[in-house]
Amino acid sequence: MNDKELLLQAFKANQGKMDEITLGEQLGLSETETQRIISQLLSEHKIEFEQFGLCNYKTK
């Protein structure tokens, strides 16, 4: 599984319990990599910007 799919799965499992940068770091991603992947997921409409607990994004 690639980093983008791992982060998407992590967003689904996270349920807003931690912010997106910390979530990415737990997967071994840097802040820059995490932000790049978030941008891709947003453009693919797989996540949306919405305050969800501590996280600013939630899956669709």
ABEGO torsion letter per residue (X at the ends): XBAAAAAAAAAAAAGGABBAAAAAAAAGBBAAAAAAAAAAAAAAGABBBBBBEABABBBX
